[in-house]
Structure formats: structure tokens, C-alpha cells
Amino acid sequence: MRDGKIAESQNYLYAITTDSKLYAKQVAVNEKYNFDKYDSSKLSTLINEAGIEGWQELKSGVINNEVLPN
């Protein structure tokens, strides 16, 4: 924020693997990402749109633990 206005905006897609590793990738938002509620039927579309290259593994504690599986 600068002078009460958004100076820059970045959007990320987060993925948690079956072995509980957390990954993030910066994405350009378009209609394929534009939904308010998570819908598991759109998962493969989201991953395909983002692609398999460029994902960065995140260390634990960088996002709210409420989103991580138990």
C-alpha cells in the first residue's frame, strides 16, 4: 500500500502434496482462477493452467496453519 492505495498486487496458487509439503507459484489471474469457493472438480484445471514448472517449496509456518491438513 502506498498513500492508501494498492501499489502492487501478486496472486499465488498454493498446493499441498500428499506427503504434506507446501508449494506456491505466482499466477496471472484469469477466468480459470476466478472463483470464490474451492471446488475440488476444478483442481486439475487449476494445476494444468498453472503448469508444472516454477513451483517453489515453502517452509513450514509461512501460511496460516488452519489451511494445512492435520
PDB file of N, H, CA, C and O in Angstrom:
ATOM      1  N   MET A   1       0.842  -1.177   0.000  1.00  0.00           N
ATOM      2  CA  MET A   1       0.000   0.000   0.000  1.00  0.00           C
ATOM      3  C   MET A   1       0.889   1.242   0.000  1.00  0.00           C
ATOM      4  O   MET A   1       1.888   1.321   0.715  1.00  0.00           O
ATOM      5  N   ARG A   2       0.497   2.187  -0.811  1.00  0.00           N
ATOM      6  H   ARG A   2      -0.315   2.123  -1.391  1.00  0.00           H
ATOM      7  CA  ARG A   2       1.154   3.485  -0.837  1.00  0.00           C
ATOM      8  C   ARG A   2       0.074   4.556  -0.870  1.00  0.00           C
ATOM      9  O   ARG A   2      -0.774   4.564  -1.762  1.00  0.00           O
ATOM     10  N   ASP A   3       0.107   5.434   0.078  1.00  0.00           N
ATOM     11  H   ASP A   3       0.796   5.428   0.802  1.00  0.00           H
ATOM     12  CA  ASP A   3      -0.891   6.505   0.166  1.00  0.00           C
ATOM     13  C   ASP A   3      -2.308   5.936   0.183  1.00  0.00           C
ATOM     14  O   ASP A   3      -3.221   6.512  -0.409  1.00  0.00           O
ATOM     15  N   GLY A   4      -2.487   4.803   0.862  1.00  0.00           N
ATOM     16  H   GLY A   4      -1.745   4.335   1.343  1.00  0.00           H
ATOM     17  CA  GLY A   4      -3.802   4.195   0.982  1.00  0.00           C
ATOM     18  C   GLY A   4      -4.288   3.466  -0.246  1.00  0.00           C
ATOM     19  O   GLY A   4      -5.444   3.045  -0.294  1.00  0.00           O
ATOM     20  N   LYS A   5      -3.430   3.306  -1.246  1.00  0.00           N
ATOM     21  H   LYS A   5      -2.492   3.648  -1.207  1.00  0.00           H
ATOM     22  CA  LYS A   5      -3.803   2.620  -2.481  1.00  0.00           C
ATOM     23  C   LYS A   5      -2.885   1.418  -2.709  1.00  0.00           C
ATOM     24  O   LYS A   5      -1.729   1.414  -2.288  1.00  0.00           O
ATOM     25  N   ILE A   6      -3.413   0.420  -3.372  1.00  0.00           N
ATOM     26  H   ILE A   6      -4.353   0.424  -3.714  1.00  0.00           H
ATOM     27  CA  ILE A   6      -2.609  -0.768  -3.676  1.00  0.00           C
ATOM     28  C   ILE A   6      -1.543  -0.387  -4.692  1.00  0.00           C
ATOM     29  O   ILE A   6      -1.860   0.077  -5.787  1.00  0.00           O
ATOM     30  N   ALA A   7      -0.282  -0.581  -4.330  1.00  0.00           N
ATOM     31  H   ALA A   7      -0.024  -0.957  -3.440  1.00  0.00           H
ATOM     32  CA  ALA A   7       0.829  -0.244  -5.205  1.00  0.00           C
ATOM     33  C   ALA A   7       1.174  -1.426  -6.113  1.00  0.00           C
ATOM     34  O   ALA A   7       1.600  -1.249  -7.255  1.00  0.00           O
ATOM     35  N   GLU A   8       0.984  -2.615  -5.587  1.00  0.00           N
ATOM     36  H   GLU A   8       0.638  -2.759  -4.659  1.00  0.00           H
ATOM     37  CA  GLU A   8       1.327  -3.815  -6.349  1.00  0.00           C
ATOM     38  C   GLU A   8       0.482  -4.963  -5.843  1.00  0.00           C
ATOM     39  O   GLU A   8       0.198  -5.056  -4.649  1.00  0.00           O
ATOM     40  N   SER A   9       0.084  -5.826  -6.739  1.00  0.00           N
ATOM     41  H   SER A   9       0.315  -5.750  -7.709  1.00  0.00           H
ATOM     42  CA  SER A   9      -0.714  -6.980  -6.361  1.00  0.00           C
ATOM     43  C   SER A   9      -0.129  -8.218  -7.022  1.00  0.00           C
ATOM     44  O   SER A   9       0.162  -8.207  -8.218  1.00  0.00           O
ATOM     45  N   GLN A  10       0.044  -9.274  -6.256  1.00  0.00           N
ATOM     46  H   GLN A  10      -0.193  -9.283  -5.285  1.00  0.00           H
ATOM     47  CA  GLN A  10       0.537 -10.541  -6.782  1.00  0.00           C
ATOM     48  C   GLN A  10      -0.403 -11.643  -6.322  1.00  0.00           C
ATOM     49  O   GLN A  10      -0.918 -11.603  -5.205  1.00  0.00           O
ATOM     50  N   ASN A  11      -0.625 -12.615  -7.176  1.00  0.00           N
ATOM     51  H   ASN A  11      -0.207 -12.648  -8.084  1.00  0.00           H
ATOM     52  CA  ASN A  11      -1.511 -13.726  -6.867  1.00  0.00           C
ATOM     53  C   ASN A  11      -0.727 -15.029  -6.911  1.00  0.00           C
ATOM     54  O   ASN A  11       0.088 -15.256  -7.805  1.00  0.00           O
ATOM     55  N   TYR A  12      -0.996 -15.885  -5.919  1.00  0.00           N
ATOM     56  H   TYR A  12      -1.658 -15.700  -5.193  1.00  0.00           H
ATOM     57  CA  TYR A  12      -0.293 -17.153  -5.823  1.00  0.00           C
ATOM     58  C   TYR A  12      -1.278 -18.298  -5.719  1.00  0.00           C
ATOM     59  O   TYR A  12      -2.351 -18.171  -5.128  1.00  0.00           O
ATOM     60  N   LEU A  13      -0.894 -19.409  -6.302  1.00  0.00           N
ATOM     61  H   LEU A  13      -0.023 -19.512  -6.782  1.00  0.00           H
ATOM     62  CA  LEU A  13      -1.634 -20.653  -6.169  1.00  0.00           C
ATOM     63  C   LEU A  13      -0.819 -21.518  -5.217  1.00  0.00           C
ATOM     64  O   LEU A  13       0.389 -21.671  -5.397  1.00  0.00           O
ATOM     65  N   TYR A  14      -1.472 -22.083  -4.205  1.00  0.00           N
ATOM     66  H   TYR A  14      -2.453 -21.958  -4.059  1.00  0.00           H
ATOM     67  CA  TYR A  14      -0.805 -22.930  -3.222  1.00  0.00           C
ATOM     68  C   TYR A  14      -1.257 -24.368  -3.416  1.00  0.00           C
ATOM     69  O   TYR A  14      -2.418 -24.629  -3.729  1.00  0.00           O
ATOM     70  N   ALA A  15      -0.327 -25.296  -3.228  1.00  0.00           N
ATOM     71  H   ALA A  15       0.617 -25.083  -2.973  1.00  0.00           H
ATOM     72  CA  ALA A  15      -0.647 -26.719  -3.331  1.00  0.00           C
ATOM     73  C   ALA A  15       0.015 -27.458  -2.185  1.00  0.00           C
ATOM     74  O   ALA A  15       1.164 -27.185  -1.837  1.00  0.00           O
ATOM     75  N   ILE A  16      -0.711 -28.386  -1.607  1.00  0.00           N
ATOM     76  H   ILE A  16      -1.644 -28.607  -1.890  1.00  0.00           H
ATOM     77  CA  ILE A  16      -0.185 -29.246  -0.549  1.00  0.00           C
ATOM     78  C   ILE A  16      -0.165 -30.663  -1.100  1.00  0.00           C
ATOM     79  O   ILE A  16      -1.189 -31.175  -1.552  1.00  0.00           O
ATOM     80  N   THR A  17       1.003 -31.295  -1.062  1.00  0.00           N
ATOM     81  H   THR A  17       1.835 -30.879  -0.695  1.00  0.00           H
ATOM     82  CA  THR A  17       1.143 -32.637  -1.601  1.00  0.00           C
ATOM     83  C   THR A  17       0.633 -33.675  -0.602  1.00  0.00           C
ATOM     84  O   THR A  17       0.363 -33.359   0.557  1.00  0.00           O
ATOM     85  N   THR A  18       0.506 -34.908  -1.067  1.00  0.00           N
ATOM     86  H   THR A  18       0.725 -35.165  -2.008  1.00  0.00           H
ATOM     87  CA  THR A  18       0.026 -35.976  -0.192  1.00  0.00           C
ATOM     88  C   THR A  18       0.993 -36.247   0.953  1.00  0.00           C
ATOM     89  O   THR A  18       0.596 -36.819   1.968  1.00  0.00           O
ATOM     90  N   ASP A  19       2.261 -35.845   0.809  1.00  0.00           N
ATOM     91  H   ASP A  19       2.584 -35.381  -0.015  1.00  0.00           H
ATOM     92  CA  ASP A  19       3.207 -36.005   1.914  1.00  0.00           C
ATOM     93  C   ASP A  19       3.362 -34.705   2.711  1.00  0.00           C
ATOM     94  O   ASP A  19       4.364 -34.508   3.398  1.00  0.00           O
ATOM     95  N   SER A  20       2.355 -33.813   2.615  1.00  0.00           N
ATOM     96  H   SER A  20       1.540 -33.973   2.057  1.00  0.00           H
ATOM     97  CA  SER A  20       2.233 -32.570   3.390  1.00  0.00           C
ATOM     98  C   SER A  20       3.293 -31.523   3.098  1.00  0.00           C
ATOM     99  O   SER A  20       3.562 -30.678   3.953  1.00  0.00           O
ATOM    100  N   LYS A  21       3.907 -31.547   1.920  1.00  0.00           N
ATOM    101  H   LYS A  21       3.689 -32.233   1.226  1.00  0.00           H
ATOM    102  CA  LYS A  21       4.805 -30.466   1.521  1.00  0.00           C
ATOM    103  C   LYS A  21       3.961 -29.368   0.890  1.00  0.00           C
ATOM    104  O   LYS A  21       2.990 -29.640   0.185  1.00  0.00           O
ATOM    105  N   LEU A  22       4.350 -28.117   1.156  1.00  0.00           N
ATOM    106  H   LEU A  22       5.140 -27.896   1.729  1.00  0.00           H
ATOM    107  CA  LEU A  22       3.600 -26.970   0.685  1.00  0.00           C
ATOM    108  C   LEU A  22       4.377 -26.268  -0.424  1.00  0.00           C
ATOM    109  O   LEU A  22       5.569 -25.995  -0.285  1.00  0.00           O
ATOM    110  N   TYR A  23       3.688 -25.980  -1.527  1.00  0.00           N
ATOM    111  H   TYR A  23       2.719 -26.202  -1.640  1.00  0.00           H
ATOM    112  CA  TYR A  23       4.294 -25.321  -2.672  1.00  0.00           C
ATOM    113  C   TYR A  23       3.460 -24.110  -3.066  1.00  0.00           C
ATOM    114  O   TYR A  23       2.256 -24.068  -2.815  1.00  0.00           O
ATOM    115  N   ALA A  24       4.106 -23.127  -3.684  1.00  0.00           N
ATOM    116  H   ALA A  24       5.084 -23.161  -3.889  1.00  0.00           H
ATOM    117  CA  ALA A  24       3.415 -21.939  -4.176  1.00  0.00           C
ATOM    118  C   ALA A  24       3.980 -21.566  -5.535  1.00  0.00           C
ATOM    119  O   ALA A  24       5.147 -21.811  -5.839  1.00  0.00           O
ATOM    120  N   LYS A  25       3.114 -20.966  -6.341  1.00  0.00           N
ATOM    121  H   LYS A  25       2.166 -20.767  -6.093  1.00  0.00           H
ATOM    122  CA  LYS A  25       3.526 -20.478  -7.652  1.00  0.00           C
ATOM    123  C   LYS A  25       2.761 -19.201  -7.940  1.00  0.00           C
ATOM    124  O   LYS A  25       1.545 -19.142  -7.753  1.00  0.00           O
ATOM    125  N   GLN A  26       3.476 -18.172  -8.396  1.00  0.00           N
ATOM    126  H   GLN A  26       4.464 -18.220  -8.548  1.00  0.00           H
ATOM    127  CA  GLN A  26       2.819 -16.937  -8.772  1.00  0.00           C
ATOM    128  C   GLN A  26       2.059 -17.175 -10.073  1.00  0.00           C
ATOM    129  O   GLN A  26       2.584 -17.787 -11.004  1.00  0.00           O
ATOM    130  N   VAL A  27       0.834 -16.693 -10.132  1.00  0.00           N
ATOM    131  H   VAL A  27       0.407 -16.196  -9.376  1.00  0.00           H
ATOM    132  CA  VAL A  27      -0.006 -16.899 -11.318  1.00  0.00           C
ATOM    133  C   VAL A  27      -0.642 -15.583 -11.742  1.00  0.00           C
ATOM    134  O   VAL A  27      -0.812 -14.664 -10.941  1.00  0.00           O
ATOM    135  N   ALA A  28      -0.986 -15.521 -13.016  1.00  0.00           N
ATOM    136  H   ALA A  28      -0.848 -16.268 -13.667  1.00  0.00           H
ATOM    137  CA  ALA A  28      -1.761 -14.399 -13.537  1.00  0.00           C
ATOM    138  C   ALA A  28      -3.229 -14.801 -13.447  1.00  0.00           C
ATOM    139  O   ALA A  28      -3.637 -15.804 -14.032  1.00  0.00           O
ATOM    140  N   VAL A  29      -4.008 -14.035 -12.727  1.00  0.00           N
ATOM    141  H   VAL A  29      -3.676 -13.220 -12.252  1.00  0.00           H
ATOM    142  CA  VAL A  29      -5.414 -14.378 -12.520  1.00  0.00           C
ATOM    143  C   VAL A  29      -6.188 -14.179 -13.822  1.00  0.00           C
ATOM    144  O   VAL A  29      -6.055 -13.166 -14.509  1.00  0.00           O
ATOM    145  N   ASN A  30      -7.001 -15.188 -14.131  1.00  0.00           N
ATOM    146  H   ASN A  30      -7.109 -16.011 -13.573  1.00  0.00           H
ATOM    147  CA  ASN A  30      -7.910 -15.106 -15.271  1.00  0.00           C
ATOM    148  C   ASN A  30      -9.185 -15.850 -14.890  1.00  0.00           C
ATOM    149  O   ASN A  30      -9.347 -16.248 -13.737  1.00  0.00           O
ATOM    150  N   GLU A  31     -10.074 -16.039 -15.831  1.00  0.00           N
ATOM    151  H   GLU A  31      -9.943 -15.716 -16.768  1.00  0.00           H
ATOM    152  CA  GLU A  31     -11.364 -16.659 -15.500  1.00  0.00           C
ATOM    153  C   GLU A  31     -11.228 -18.075 -14.960  1.00  0.00           C
ATOM    154  O   GLU A  31     -12.124 -18.537 -14.253  1.00  0.00           O
ATOM    155  N   LYS A  32     -10.143 -18.782 -15.264  1.00  0.00           N
ATOM    156  H   LYS A  32      -9.415 -18.407 -15.839  1.00  0.00           H
ATOM    157  CA  LYS A  32      -9.969 -20.133 -14.748  1.00  0.00           C
ATOM    158  C   LYS A  32      -9.649 -20.140 -13.253  1.00  0.00           C
ATOM    159  O   LYS A  32      -9.906 -21.133 -12.571  1.00  0.00           O
ATOM    160  N   TYR A  33      -9.096 -19.053 -12.742  1.00  0.00           N
ATOM    161  H   TYR A  33      -8.887 -18.246 -13.296  1.00  0.00           H
ATOM    162  CA  TYR A  33      -8.798 -18.950 -11.317  1.00  0.00           C
ATOM    163  C   TYR A  33      -9.882 -18.193 -10.565  1.00  0.00           C
ATOM    164  O   TYR A  33      -9.865 -18.160  -9.335  1.00  0.00           O
ATOM    165  N   ASN A  34     -10.814 -17.591 -11.271  1.00  0.00           N
ATOM    166  H   ASN A  34     -10.828 -17.619 -12.270  1.00  0.00           H
ATOM    167  CA  ASN A  34     -11.756 -16.668 -10.668  1.00  0.00           C
ATOM    168  C   ASN A  34     -12.974 -17.396 -10.097  1.00  0.00           C
ATOM    169  O   ASN A  34     -14.013 -17.486 -10.751  1.00  0.00           O
ATOM    170  N   PHE A  35     -12.843 -17.908  -8.888  1.00  0.00           N
ATOM    171  H   PHE A  35     -11.999 -17.835  -8.357  1.00  0.00           H
ATOM    172  CA  PHE A  35     -13.994 -18.460  -8.181  1.00  0.00           C
ATOM    173  C   PHE A  35     -13.819 -18.204  -6.700  1.00  0.00           C
ATOM    174  O   PHE A  35     -12.702 -18.210  -6.183  1.00  0.00           O
ATOM    175  N   ASP A  36     -14.930 -17.978  -6.022  1.00  0.00           N
ATOM    176  H   ASP A  36     -15.838 -17.973  -6.442  1.00  0.00           H
ATOM    177  CA  ASP A  36     -14.890 -17.583  -4.625  1.00  0.00           C
ATOM    178  C   ASP A  36     -14.714 -18.752  -3.671  1.00  0.00           C
ATOM    179  O   ASP A  36     -14.092 -18.604  -2.618  1.00  0.00           O
ATOM    180  N   LYS A  37     -15.249 -19.901  -4.024  1.00  0.00           N
ATOM    181  H   LYS A  37     -15.753 -20.021  -4.879  1.00  0.00           H
ATOM    182  CA  LYS A  37     -15.188 -21.068  -3.163  1.00  0.00           C
ATOM    183  C   LYS A  37     -14.387 -22.173  -3.838  1.00  0.00           C
ATOM    184  O   LYS A  37     -14.464 -22.361  -5.052  1.00  0.00           O
ATOM    185  N   TYR A  38     -13.618 -22.900  -3.035  1.00  0.00           N
ATOM    186  H   TYR A  38     -13.555 -22.748  -2.049  1.00  0.00           H
ATOM    187  CA  TYR A  38     -12.862 -24.021  -3.575  1.00  0.00           C
ATOM    188  C   TYR A  38     -13.825 -25.084  -4.090  1.00  0.00           C
ATOM    189  O   TYR A  38     -14.799 -25.429  -3.421  1.00  0.00           O
ATOM    190  N   ASP A  39     -13.547 -25.592  -5.265  1.00  0.00           N
ATOM    191  H   ASP A  39     -12.756 -25.311  -5.808  1.00  0.00           H
ATOM    192  CA  ASP A  39     -14.350 -26.645  -5.879  1.00  0.00           C
ATOM    193  C   ASP A  39     -13.380 -27.723  -6.346  1.00  0.00           C
ATOM    194  O   ASP A  39     -12.630 -27.508  -7.299  1.00  0.00           O
ATOM    195  N   SER A  40     -13.384 -28.871  -5.692  1.00  0.00           N
ATOM    196  H   SER A  40     -13.993 -29.046  -4.918  1.00  0.00           H
ATOM    197  CA  SER A  40     -12.408 -29.918  -5.999  1.00  0.00           C
ATOM    198  C   SER A  40     -12.492 -30.390  -7.447  1.00  0.00           C
ATOM    199  O   SER A  40     -11.511 -30.919  -7.970  1.00  0.00           O
ATOM    200  N   SER A  41     -13.628 -30.216  -8.104  1.00  0.00           N
ATOM    201  H   SER A  41     -14.424 -29.786  -7.679  1.00  0.00           H
ATOM    202  CA  SER A  41     -13.737 -30.632  -9.502  1.00  0.00           C
ATOM    203  C   SER A  41     -12.899 -29.739 -10.423  1.00  0.00           C
ATOM    204  O   SER A  41     -12.627 -30.111 -11.564  1.00  0.00           O
ATOM    205  N   LYS A  42     -12.489 -28.561  -9.933  1.00  0.00           N
ATOM    206  H   LYS A  42     -12.710 -28.259  -9.006  1.00  0.00           H
ATOM    207  CA  LYS A  42     -11.674 -27.648 -10.736  1.00  0.00           C
ATOM    208  C   LYS A  42     -10.179 -27.816 -10.481  1.00  0.00           C
ATOM    209  O   LYS A  42      -9.366 -27.122 -11.091  1.00  0.00           O
ATOM    210  N   LEU A  43      -9.812 -28.724  -9.592  1.00  0.00           N
ATOM    211  H   LEU A  43     -10.473 -29.288  -9.096  1.00  0.00           H
ATOM    212  CA  LEU A  43      -8.409 -28.875  -9.206  1.00  0.00           C
ATOM    213  C   LEU A  43      -7.506 -29.143 -10.400  1.00  0.00           C
ATOM    214  O   LEU A  43      -6.501 -28.453 -10.568  1.00  0.00           O
ATOM    215  N   SER A  44      -7.835 -30.123 -11.231  1.00  0.00           N
ATOM    216  H   SER A  44      -8.652 -30.683 -11.093  1.00  0.00           H
ATOM    217  CA  SER A  44      -6.956 -30.448 -12.355  1.00  0.00           C
ATOM    218  C   SER A  44      -6.877 -29.288 -13.339  1.00  0.00           C
ATOM    219  O   SER A  44      -5.828 -29.065 -13.943  1.00  0.00           O
ATOM    220  N   THR A  45      -7.971 -28.544 -13.510  1.00  0.00           N
ATOM    221  H   THR A  45      -8.824 -28.725 -13.019  1.00  0.00           H
ATOM    222  CA  THR A  45      -7.948 -27.371 -14.384  1.00  0.00           C
ATOM    223  C   THR A  45      -6.980 -26.328 -13.842  1.00  0.00           C
ATOM    224  O   THR A  45      -6.209 -25.744 -14.604  1.00  0.00           O
ATOM    225  N   LEU A  46      -7.013 -26.089 -12.540  1.00  0.00           N
ATOM    226  H   LEU A  46      -7.640 -26.563 -11.921  1.00  0.00           H
ATOM    227  CA  LEU A  46      -6.117 -25.107 -11.934  1.00  0.00           C
ATOM    228  C   LEU A  46      -4.658 -25.516 -12.083  1.00  0.00           C
ATOM    229  O   LEU A  46      -3.817 -24.700 -12.461  1.00  0.00           O
ATOM    230  N   ILE A  47      -4.357 -26.766 -11.788  1.00  0.00           N
ATOM    231  H   ILE A  47      -5.040 -27.429 -11.481  1.00  0.00           H
ATOM    232  CA  ILE A  47      -2.975 -27.245 -11.889  1.00  0.00           C
ATOM    233  C   ILE A  47      -2.507 -27.213 -13.339  1.00  0.00           C
ATOM    234  O   ILE A  47      -1.378 -26.806 -13.615  1.00  0.00           O
ATOM    235  N   ASN A  48      -3.357 -27.634 -14.265  1.00  0.00           N
ATOM    236  H   ASN A  48      -4.274 -27.964 -14.042  1.00  0.00           H
ATOM    237  CA  ASN A  48      -2.981 -27.598 -15.685  1.00  0.00           C
ATOM    238  C   ASN A  48      -2.745 -26.172 -16.160  1.00  0.00           C
ATOM    239  O   ASN A  48      -1.804 -25.920 -16.912  1.00  0.00           O
ATOM    240  N   GLU A  49      -3.577 -25.246 -15.738  1.00  0.00           N
ATOM    241  H   GLU A  49      -4.342 -25.451 -15.127  1.00  0.00           H
ATOM    242  CA  GLU A  49      -3.426 -23.843 -16.116  1.00  0.00           C
ATOM    243  C   GLU A  49      -2.121 -23.269 -15.553  1.00  0.00           C
ATOM    244  O   GLU A  49      -1.426 -22.520 -16.239  1.00  0.00           O
ATOM    245  N   ALA A  50      -1.794 -23.617 -14.316  1.00  0.00           N
ATOM    246  H   ALA A  50      -2.359 -24.225 -13.759  1.00  0.00           H
ATOM    247  CA  ALA A  50      -0.567 -23.109 -13.682  1.00  0.00           C
ATOM    248  C   ALA A  50       0.683 -23.749 -14.275  1.00  0.00           C
ATOM    249  O   ALA A  50       1.734 -23.112 -14.346  1.00  0.00           O
ATOM    250  N   GLY A  51       0.575 -25.004 -14.700  1.00  0.00           N
ATOM    251  H   GLY A  51      -0.279 -25.522 -14.642  1.00  0.00           H
ATOM    252  CA  GLY A  51       1.729 -25.717 -15.231  1.00  0.00           C
ATOM    253  C   GLY A  51       2.542 -26.369 -14.129  1.00  0.00           C
ATOM    254  O   GLY A  51       2.339 -26.082 -12.949  1.00  0.00           O
ATOM    255  N   ILE A  52       3.450 -27.234 -14.503  1.00  0.00           N
ATOM    256  H   ILE A  52       3.615 -27.467 -15.461  1.00  0.00           H
ATOM    257  CA  ILE A  52       4.227 -27.971 -13.507  1.00  0.00           C
ATOM    258  C   ILE A  52       5.578 -27.329 -13.206  1.00  0.00           C
ATOM    259  O   ILE A  52       6.250 -27.730 -12.256  1.00  0.00           O
ATOM    260  N   GLU A  53       5.980 -26.355 -13.990  1.00  0.00           N
ATOM    261  H   GLU A  53       5.434 -26.030 -14.762  1.00  0.00           H
ATOM    262  CA  GLU A  53       7.264 -25.687 -13.771  1.00  0.00           C
ATOM    263  C   GLU A  53       7.101 -24.466 -12.870  1.00  0.00           C
ATOM    264  O   GLU A  53       6.044 -23.834 -12.858  1.00  0.00           O
ATOM    265  N   GLY A  54       8.145 -24.137 -12.118  1.00  0.00           N
ATOM    266  H   GLY A  54       9.004 -24.650 -12.127  1.00  0.00           H
ATOM    267  CA  GLY A  54       8.192 -22.888 -11.368  1.00  0.00           C
ATOM    268  C   GLY A  54       7.585 -22.908  -9.976  1.00  0.00           C
ATOM    269  O   GLY A  54       7.478 -21.857  -9.344  1.00  0.00           O
ATOM    270  N   TRP A  55       7.187 -24.064  -9.483  1.00  0.00           N
ATOM    271  H   TRP A  55       7.274 -24.917  -9.997  1.00  0.00           H
ATOM    272  CA  TRP A  55       6.647 -24.154  -8.125  1.00  0.00           C
ATOM    273  C   TRP A  55       7.797 -24.053  -7.131  1.00  0.00           C
ATOM    274  O   TRP A  55       8.860 -24.635  -7.349  1.00  0.00           O
ATOM    275  N   GLN A  56       7.593 -23.324  -6.053  1.00  0.00           N
ATOM    276  H   GLN A  56       6.730 -22.851  -5.876  1.00  0.00           H
ATOM    277  CA  GLN A  56       8.598 -23.168  -5.006  1.00  0.00           C
ATOM    278  C   GLN A  56       8.096 -23.827  -3.728  1.00  0.00           C
ATOM    279  O   GLN A  56       6.974 -23.579  -3.288  1.00  0.00           O
ATOM    280  N   GLU A  57       8.946 -24.675  -3.133  1.00  0.00           N
ATOM    281  H   GLU A  57       9.858 -24.877  -3.491  1.00  0.00           H
ATOM    282  CA  GLU A  57       8.552 -25.291  -1.865  1.00  0.00           C
ATOM    283  C   GLU A  57       8.651 -24.252  -0.752  1.00  0.00           C
ATOM    284  O   GLU A  57       9.634 -23.517  -0.661  1.00  0.00           O
ATOM    285  N   LEU A  58       7.631 -24.201   0.084  1.00  0.00           N
ATOM    286  H   LEU A  58       6.832 -24.798   0.010  1.00  0.00           H
ATOM    287  CA  LEU A  58       7.606 -23.267   1.202  1.00  0.00           C
ATOM    288  C   LEU A  58       7.981 -23.987   2.489  1.00  0.00           C
ATOM    289  O   LEU A  58       7.693 -25.171   2.664  1.00  0.00           O
ATOM    290  N   LYS A  59       8.609 -23.270   3.357  1.00  0.00           N
ATOM    291  H   LYS A  59       8.843 -22.309   3.214  1.00  0.00           H
ATOM    292  CA  LYS A  59       8.951 -23.810   4.671  1.00  0.00           C
ATOM    293  C   LYS A  59       7.726 -23.734   5.564  1.00  0.00           C
ATOM    294  O   LYS A  59       6.839 -22.912   5.334  1.00  0.00           O
ATOM    295  N   SER A  60       7.669 -24.577   6.569  1.00  0.00           N
ATOM    296  H   SER A  60       8.390 -25.245   6.756  1.00  0.00           H
ATOM    297  CA  SER A  60       6.522 -24.565   7.472  1.00  0.00           C
ATOM    298  C   SER A  60       6.436 -23.229   8.184  1.00  0.00           C
ATOM    299  O   SER A  60       7.450 -22.577   8.434  1.00  0.00           O
ATOM    300  N   GLY A  61       5.212 -22.828   8.506  1.00  0.00           N
ATOM    301  H   GLY A  61       4.389 -23.357   8.303  1.00  0.00           H
ATOM    302  CA  GLY A  61       4.989 -21.599   9.246  1.00  0.00           C
ATOM    303  C   GLY A  61       4.827 -20.356   8.405  1.00  0.00           C
ATOM    304  O   GLY A  61       4.645 -19.272   8.959  1.00  0.00           O
ATOM    305  N   VAL A  62       4.887 -20.467   7.066  1.00  0.00           N
ATOM    306  H   VAL A  62       5.035 -21.347   6.616  1.00  0.00           H
ATOM    307  CA  VAL A  62       4.764 -19.270   6.256  1.00  0.00           C
ATOM    308  C   VAL A  62       3.329 -18.908   5.940  1.00  0.00           C
ATOM    309  O   VAL A  62       3.055 -17.784   5.521  1.00  0.00           O
ATOM    310  N   ILE A  63       2.402 -19.842   6.132  1.00  0.00           N
ATOM    311  H   ILE A  63       2.625 -20.756   6.472  1.00  0.00           H
ATOM    312  CA  ILE A  63       0.990 -19.522   5.978  1.00  0.00           C
ATOM    313  C   ILE A  63       0.238 -20.019   7.193  1.00  0.00           C
ATOM    314  O   ILE A  63       0.769 -20.792   7.990  1.00  0.00           O
ATOM    315  N   ASN A  64      -0.977 -19.581   7.330  1.00  0.00           N
ATOM    316  H   ASN A  64      -1.408 -18.953   6.682  1.00  0.00           H
ATOM    317  CA  ASN A  64      -1.817 -19.929   8.458  1.00  0.00           C
ATOM    318  C   ASN A  64      -2.000 -21.449   8.557  1.00  0.00           C
ATOM    319  O   ASN A  64      -2.371 -22.085   7.570  1.00  0.00           O
ATOM    320  N   ASN A  65      -1.749 -22.030   9.713  1.00  0.00           N
ATOM    321  H   ASN A  65      -1.448 -21.513  10.514  1.00  0.00           H
ATOM    322  CA  ASN A  65      -1.858 -23.471   9.894  1.00  0.00           C
ATOM    323  C   ASN A  65      -3.269 -24.001   9.689  1.00  0.00           C
ATOM    324  O   ASN A  65      -3.447 -25.205   9.508  1.00  0.00           O
ATOM    325  N   GLU A  66      -4.270 -23.139   9.714  1.00  0.00           N
ATOM    326  H   GLU A  66      -4.125 -22.161   9.862  1.00  0.00           H
ATOM    327  CA  GLU A  66      -5.646 -23.588   9.506  1.00  0.00           C
ATOM    328  C   GLU A  66      -5.868 -24.179   8.131  1.00  0.00           C
ATOM    329  O   GLU A  66      -6.793 -24.970   7.948  1.00  0.00           O
ATOM    330  N   VAL A  67      -5.033 -23.812   7.142  1.00  0.00           N
ATOM    331  H   VAL A  67      -4.281 -23.169   7.290  1.00  0.00           H
ATOM    332  CA  VAL A  67      -5.219 -24.331   5.793  1.00  0.00           C
ATOM    333  C   VAL A  67      -4.461 -25.632   5.562  1.00  0.00           C
ATOM    334  O   VAL A  67      -4.659 -26.297   4.545  1.00  0.00           O
ATOM    335  N   LEU A  68      -3.600 -25.994   6.498  1.00  0.00           N
ATOM    336  H   LEU A  68      -3.439 -25.454   7.324  1.00  0.00           H
ATOM    337  CA  LEU A  68      -2.815 -27.207   6.337  1.00  0.00           C
ATOM    338  C   LEU A  68      -3.576 -28.410   6.876  1.00  0.00           C
ATOM    339  O   LEU A  68      -4.314 -28.291   7.854  1.00  0.00           O
ATOM    340  N   PRO A  69      -3.402 -29.580   6.237  1.00  0.00           N
ATOM    341  CA  PRO A  69      -4.099 -30.776   6.733  1.00  0.00           C
ATOM    342  C   PRO A  69      -3.504 -31.238   8.050  1.00  0.00           C
ATOM    343  O   PRO A  69      -2.331 -30.989   8.330  1.00  0.00           O
ATOM    344  N   ASN A  70      -4.305 -31.908   8.852  1.00  0.00           N
ATOM    345  H   ASN A  70      -5.258 -32.110   8.625  1.00  0.00           H
ATOM    346  CA  ASN A  70      -3.818 -32.447  10.131  1.00  0.00           C
ATOM    347  C   ASN A  70      -3.098 -33.751   9.923  1.00  0.00           C
ATOM    348  O   ASN A  70      -2.620 -34.352  10.885  1.00  0.00           O
TER     349      ASN A  70
END
